[in-house]
Amino acid sequence: MPLDRELDKTKVLFIDTCRRLMELGELSEEEYLGICDLLDRLDELDKDSFERELRRVSRGLSDLIG
């Protein structure tokens, strides 16, 4: 599977997981939208910047995946 397609699949799975966390009350709608925006800007950020921004918008919940 081409790398771009694999990345898109991973993004969809991650967004779906975040949506479920929002439905469970673990993420606010604002946090969810922040994560979606961050994923849209993924190619603009290096790994460290992405992880820092993800921690900021998700109140550290992203540490569970890191």
C-alpha positions in Angstrom: 0.0 0.0 0.0 1.5 3.4 -0.9 2.7 5.5 2.0 0.2 8.4 1.4 -2.7 6.0 1.4 -1.5 4.4 4.6 -1.1 7.8 6.2 -4.7 8.7 5.2 -6.0 5.5 6.7 -4.2 6.2 9.9 -5.6 9.7 10.1 -9.1 8.4 9.6 -8.7 5.9 12.4 -7.2 8.5 14.7 -9.9 11.0 14.0 -12.5 8.2 14.6 -10.9 7.3 17.9 -10.9 11.0 19.0 -14.6 11.3 18.0 -15.4 8.3 20.2 -13.4 9.9 23.1 -15.4 13.1 22.6 -18.6 11.1 22.7 -17.4 9.5 26.0 -16.6 12.9 27.4 -12.9 12.4 27.5 -12.3 15.1 24.9 -14.3 18.3 24.5 -15.6 19.4 21.1 -13.0 22.1 21.1 -10.2 19.6 21.7 -11.6 17.3 19.0 -11.7 20.2 16.4 -8.2 21.2 17.4 -6.9 17.7 16.8 -8.7 17.6 13.4 -7.1 21.0 12.5 -3.7 19.7 13.6 -4.0 16.7 11.4 -4.9 18.9 8.5 -1.6 20.8 9.0 0.4 17.6 9.6 2.7 18.2 6.6 3.6 21.6 7.9 5.0 20.4 11.2 8.1 18.3 12.3 7.5 15.4 14.6 8.4 17.3 17.8 6.1 20.3 16.9 3.3 17.9 16.1 3.6 16.0 19.4 3.8 19.3 21.3 0.7 20.7 19.6 -1.2 17.4 20.0 -0.4 17.4 23.8 -1.5 21.0 24.0 -4.9 20.6 22.2 -5.7 17.2 23.9 -4.7 18.0 27.5 -2.0 15.3 27.4 -4.4 12.5 26.4 -2.1 12.0 23.4 0.5 10.6 25.8 -1.5 7.4 25.7 -0.4 6.9 22.1 3.2 8.1 22.4 
